[in-house]
Amino acid sequence: MDSYNSSSTKPLFKGTQITWYILGFIEVLLAFRFAMKLLGANPGATFTDIIYSLSGVFVYPFISVFRTTNVSGSVFEWTTILAMFVYWVIAIGIIRIFLMSKTVSTPEAAVKMENQE
């Protein structure tokens, strides 16, 4: 049976798509946060407040890892960069798990095993 036509391929593809979509959403949100802090956005503005509130959930686990660097009203928030990296690594790990569960034929498995040696 061809592994590309396996009944497990489509759900795995959807799972990877969903993972990439969620990662993309989180990364864009964190990128907005980083840019707004760096450029000294007004925290009282509605848009800024929404971005900080939504992204705060994702930055919170990393909040005390690094100090922030303040220069003339601009903030270089190292924790946001760390959060972006960690969420990217987690997404790659999830996608690898999806790919490991993909059905492979015996010849495909043999070739992959040989390539690992």
Protein Blocks (a to p, Z undefined) as FASTA:
>chain_A
ZZklpcklmmmmmmmmmmmmmmmmmmmmmmmmmmmmmnopafkbmklmmmmmmmmmmmmm
mmmmpccddeehiacdfklmmmmmmmmmmmmmmmmmmmmmpccdfklmmmmmmmmZZ
